[in-house]
Amino acid sequence: MTIDIVLPSSGMGIEEARIVQWLKDVGDHVSEGETIVEVETAKATVEIEAPGTGTLATIVAPVGTTVEVNAVIGTIER
């Protein structure tokens, strides 16, 4: 089963963010709730947590990429 990692809405009118740093590499084990990526909005740097436990399968948005809210930025394989 694949779990999408999506850029969540911050509720502050933010429509996009830039990927600053992935804290895990493809193939690494991740636990639900663990911080796995940092993104930068116009207002702040935000940590994104893993939405489930498994293996980081893909990084769709590499460092430096600007993505819109609700876009898939990676996947976790259970």
URZINOR-V279092 format. One record per helix or strand. SS is the DSSP state (H for helix, E for strand). FROM is the first residue (numbers start at 1). TO is the last residue. Records with the same first field share a line. If there is no record, write none. Layout:
SS=FROM-TO / FROM-TO
This chain:
E=2-6 / 16-22 / 29-30 / 35-40 / 45-49 / 54-59 / 66-68 / 72-77
